[in-house]
């Protein structure tokens, strides 16, 4: 009968077979002083000679438990000094008026990444274990975190490895006792006003007693299934985004609404979450209720808008869905009038770059598409000066192809010009009438004819001509920094 492997042997076999740690790797170890992080520190120290590992321990003093926090710091310092492991100690202060757990999680993560970067190490090693995984999955289930949340904590993601995930809290503490390794006890882990503590102390024991005594192992197996499903949908989303995104700038992404509606609901959810995460720089606070709010928006009639967490605006207008960090109500639409000067042939007005040329013969190579960005004006049919301005109440003009005037408001509605864009459309006028709705239609009364010999050719181009496709922005969301769990 084979001799059972020790925890150290199982640990070494696990990290090597799963490729979590390779010889010569440089690791930043987060060491709180608790049982799990102390076990990880000792295990890696024991593997260090054979695997030629470089190790740095990072301890973060949150100063939330007074003398106990300072005692934790001293314990980690003394232990690392005895093990001959370099130690980085960081002190954090918190605004106690807001969510302390969330603040601590974010600040801890920032500190660890800064150390990783400054020392040019390979990975951050965190001491999450099997029970943490089960508690995280149950906590995410209550929060409605979806497939990603049910996948729980990943063993490797975003420069972070978690080598202890297959091991339970009980066997880790038993190994520490067997080897006479001390650790610190955090009394706050017993305080039941923290959600995770209630799950650990009350919910999991109840489930083990009344539902399944192996619930922790079952949840660990289930997490793998959800992780595989989550990875599948994320990779599929990356392909869909290439077709879905019509235009993209740093603060705004415009989607093809018709294509979005063709996707399945789960594809829509993942696409919207990926875009939301890209603009907000976080996955937090985008759950199914956020998606339902967006879905009601793009399935409704007319132009509408809504605001999500982290000041992300979603605007539906005609055949487009706009996701932006720019508050549509805060954007100034006031445009100062500009009188055209014959000596000034290049200038910018609103969001357009203008180029003026005076011709004697009408060019014949302008297609219908090009005509949207070109105007050919018979200078004998206008009253100088020519002026650029924004729209005004009661504006009317005679669209080319028509013999009667039309209200500009009705024209914009017919052309499906979004409400938020109408005040930004430059209007070219002379001393009597509108000559051109820039980018849309000329007035019939200033068009060139066969007898025209004095022509003003105006070419316009959007100031932001460069379009970034989805492939140029990192939408891959494989976990790590934005996973929904706590340290």
N, C-alpha and C positions, 0 to 999 in steps of 0.2 A: 504493500500500500504506500503510495507516494506521500512524502512528508509535505504538509501544507506550507505554502509560501508565506513568508512574513509580510507585513504591510509594506516594508521597505522594498522587498523583492517585487511585490505586486505593483507598487508605485513605479519602480524603474521599468518594469515590463510594459506598463500602461503608457507612460510618456514616450517611450521609444517606439512601440508598435503603432501608436496613433500619430507619431511625428510631432508631438507637442514640444519636445525638447530634443535637440541634436547636440552632438559633441561640439564644444567651443562656443556655445551660446552664451550671450550676456543678458542677465536677467535682473530686472528691478523687482524686488519683492515687497509687497505691501504688508507691513507687520503691525498689527494693532496691539498685540500682546495676548490676545485670546487664544483658545486652544487650537483653532484651525490654522491661524497664521503662524503660530509657533511650530506646529507640526510641519507645515510647508517649509518653514525656514530650516528646521533640522533635516528634513528629508533631502532638500536640495544641497544642504551643506555636506551630507553624507555621500551624495552623488558627485559632488564637485571634483574630487581628485580624479576619478576614473573618466569623467566626461569633460574634464578641463573647463568647467563652468566659471564664469565671472559673475559675482553676485554683489548687489547693493541692496541694503534694507532701507525702506522708507517708513518712518513712523510719523503719524500726524496727530498732534495734540489739539483736540477740539476745545479744551478748557470748558467743557460742559458739566463735568463732575468734580470740579474743585480739586482737592488733594488727590483723589483717586486718579484723575487724568494725569497729574504730575507723576504719580507713582508708576503708572503704566509706562510713561516715557522713560523713567529711570530704569525700570525692569528691562525694557528693550535695549537701552544703551548698554547696560552691563552684560546682557546676554550676547549681543552682537560683538562686543569687545572681546568676550571670552572665546567666541567662535571665529574671531579674526575676520569679521565681515564689516566692511565700511557701512556707515549708517548716516542717513540724512534725516534730520528732525525738522518738521515744519509745524508752526503754530498758526492756528486759524481762529478768527473771531467771527461771530455771527450776529445777524440782526434777529433778535428773539421775537420780534413782532410778526415774522413770517414763518413759512414752513421750514422748520429746522432740519428735518430729514432730507428734504429736497436740496436745501442749501448745502448740507454736509456732503451729500452725494456728488453734487456738481463740483464743489471746491476740492474734494479729495481727488476726483478724476483729473482736474486741472493740474494739481500738484504732481501727480504720478506721471502725466504726460510731459510736463516740463522737465522732470528729472530724466525721463527716458530720452528726451531730445538733447538735453545738455550733456549727458554722458555718452550719447550715441550708442545706447544699448539696443538690444533686439526686441525684447518683449517685457511687458509688465506681468508678473505672476500674482494672481489673486487666489485666495484660499476658500472659494465657494466649494461646498461639498454637497453630497446627495440630499441631505435634509433641506439645505438652502434651496436646492432646485425644486423640491416638492412644495415648499412654502411659497416660493416665487410663482409657481404655476397656479396654485390655489388663489394667491393674492391677485394675480392678473385675471383669473377667471371672474372674480368678484368685481373687477374694474372694467370688464368688457374689453379686454385688450386684444381679442381676436386670435387669429392663427399665430401671429408673431408672439404674442404674450403667452400662448399655450405652449410654444416651443421652449419657453423659459430661458435659462442661461446657456449660452453656447460655450463649448470648451475652448474655442479659439476664434477670436474676432477682433479686428481693429487693433492689432498690436498687443492684445491681451490674451494670456493663456490661463486656464483654470484647471490645473493638473489633479485636483482633489475631487472633482465631480463624481467619480464612481464610488467614492468612499463615504461611509456614514459617519455621523457625529460620534456615535457610540464607539466604533472601532478606532477612530482617530484618538479619542480620549483614552481608550484602553491602551493604545500603543504608547501614548505619552506617559501614562502611569507605569507601564511595564519598563520603560527606559528611564524612569525617574526624571522626566523633563517637566519642569514647572511651567505654569501659565497663569495669566491674570483672569479674574472673573469680573465681568462687567455687570453690575447689579441692575443697570437699566434694561438688560435683556429680560428681566422678570416683570417689568412694568407693563400692565395690560392695556394701557391707553394707546400703545403702538400696535398698528394692525398686524405686522409680522409676528409680534410676540403673542398676540391672541391666537393667531393661526398655529404657532408652534406649541403653545401651552394648552390650548383648549380644542381647536378644531381637529388637528392631526391625531391627537390621542383618542378623540371621540370616533373618528373614522376608522382608526386601527381596531378599536374595540367593537364597533357596531357594524362596520361595512367590510373592511378588508385589512387583515393584520399586516399585509405586505403593501399597503397603499403607497408608501414612499418609493418602493421599487417599481410599482406599476406606473406611477406618475413619471418616473425617470424614463421608462420605456416609451410612454406616450409622448414625452417631449421630443424624442428623436423623430417620431412620425410627423409631428407638427413642424419640426425644423425642416425636414425634407419637403413638405408641402409648401412651407413658406419660401424656401429657396426656389422652388419651381415657379411660384407665382411672381417672385421678384425678377427672375430672369426673363419670364414671359413679358413682364411689364416693360423692361428695358427695350424689348423689340417693338412693343406697341407704341411707346412714346415717340419713336422715330417717325411714325405716321400721324400720331395724334397732335403733336406740337406744330403749330403753324408759324409762330414767331416767338423769339425768346431774347430778352435783354436782362440785365442784371437784376432788376426789381420787378419784372413782369413776364409772365408766360401766357401766351394765347393759344387756346386749344380749338381744334376743329370739332364743333359740337355735333355735327352729323356723324362723324367717325366715333366720337365718344359714345353716342347713343347705340351704336352697333355692337359695342363690347358687352360681354356678360357683366353681371353686377359685381362679381368678385374682381374681374379685370378693371372695372371702373374704380372700385375701392382702392386697389393697389396703385393704380395710376394717379388718383387724386392724392393719396398719401405720399407717394414719391415726390410729387410736385410740391405739396405742402411742406414736406421735410426739406426739400432743396431750398425753398425761400425762407423758411423759419429757422433753419439750421437745427432742427430737433424733430424727433418723432413724438414727443410728449404732447398729450392733449389732442391727438387726432385718433378718435375711435369711431365706432359705427354711427353714433349719433351725429358726429361731424359730417360723415359721408352722407347720411340721410338728409341733412340740411342742404348740402350741395345738390343732391339728387332732386329734391323738391324744386330747387332753383332752376336747374336746366331742363326739367320736364314741364315747367310752367310756361304760360304764354307771356309775351312781352318782355321788356327789359327789366331785370331785377338784380339786386345785389344783397350780399350778406357778409358779415364779418365773423371770422373764426378767431381762435386763440392766437396769441403772439402777433396780433395786428395784421393778419392775413385777410385780404378782401377777395371775395369771389363775385365776379360781375358777369351776368348773362346778358348778351345783346345780340339779337338776330342769330347768326349762325356761328357765333364764337362764345367761348367761355374764357374769361380773363381771370387769372389768379395773380395777385399783386400785393406788394407791401406798401403801395402808395394809397393813402386814404383818398378816395375819389372826391370826397367833400372838401378836402383841404387843398386840392390842386387849383391854383389860380388860373382862371381862363381869360383874364383881362389882357387884351392885346392892344398896344399903342398903335395908332394909325401911322402909316408910312407913305409919304409922297414919293413917287418914282421920279428919279432924276436921270435924264438921258446920258449923263456922264458916268453914272454908277451902274455898271453892267453886271456886277456880282454882289449879292447880299443875301442875308438870312432873315426870314420873317416867320414867326411862329415856329413850327417844326419843319420848315421847308427851306431849301437852298434855291435861290432864283438866279437865272442867267438870262440876260436880255440881249437880243440881236435885232438890228434893223436891216430888213431885206427889201429888195425890189421885186423879186419873183417868189411866188408861193412854192415851198418845197413839196415834192410829190411822193416822198417816201415815208410819210407819217401814217402808221397803221392806226386802227381804232384804239388799241392799247396805248400806243405812244401818245395819242391825242389827249388822253386823260392827264398826262404830265406835260402837255404842250398846248400853248394857245397861240393862234395866228390872228392878229388883230389888225383890221383895216384902220389905219391912223386917220383917214379922212372921215371916218364915221364916229369918232369919239371927240369929246370936249375935254381938253386938258385943264388941270393936271390929272394924271392917273394916281389913284390912291389905293393902298391895301388896308383893309380893316377887318374886324370880326363882324359877325351878323348883328343886325339890329331888329327890334320888333317891327313887324309890318313890311319887312324886306320882300320885294317882288322882282322877278326878272322874266325874260322871255327865253326859255331854254331852246337851244338850237334844235331845229326840226319842228318847232311849234310856231304858231302865228298869233298867240295870245299870251299874256303874262300869267305867271303862276306864283303863288306864295312860296317863299323860300322854305318855310316850315313844312309845307306839303311836299315839296320836292325832296327834302331830307327824309321824310317818312317813306316816300315811294322808293328812294334809293337805299333805304335801310341804313342810313348813317346813324351810328349809335348816339344816343342823347349826350353822353359824356364827351363825344368828339365834336359835336356841332359847333360849339363856341371856339374850337381850335381851327376850324376850316377858314383859310384866308379868303376874303371877298375882294375882288378887284373891281374898282368903280372908276368912272370918269366924273365930270362935273354934273352929269344928269342921271346916270343909270348904272346898274350893275353890268359889268362886262364879262366876268368869268367867276364861277364858283370853282376855286382852284382845286384841281384833282378830280373834278366831276363833270362840269358842263359849261360851255361858253354861252353867252347871250347871242341870240340870232341877229340882233341889230348891229353887231360889230364884226360879223364874219367877213372874211375876204371873198371876193368874187373875181371874175375874169378881168375886170377893169381895175383891180386894185394894183397900185404900184408903190405904195408906202405901207410896208408891213412891219409890225412889231412882233417878233417871235420870242415868246417867253417859255423857257424850259424850267421845270421845277423837279427837285429830287428830295426825298425825305432826308432829314439831317442824319438820322440813324439808319443808314442804308445797310449796314452789316447785320445779317440774321444768323443767329446761332441755333443750330438744330439740336435736338435732344441728345444726340450722340456726343456733343461737345460739353455737355454738363454732366457731372457725376451724379447719376440717379441710383447707382447700385446701393442697395441697402441691406447689407449682409449681417447687420447686427453690430455689436460692439458698443461704441460710444452712446448710441441712442436706444439701446435695449431698454425694455421696461422692467427694471428690477432695481434693487437697492444693493449697495455694497455691504 
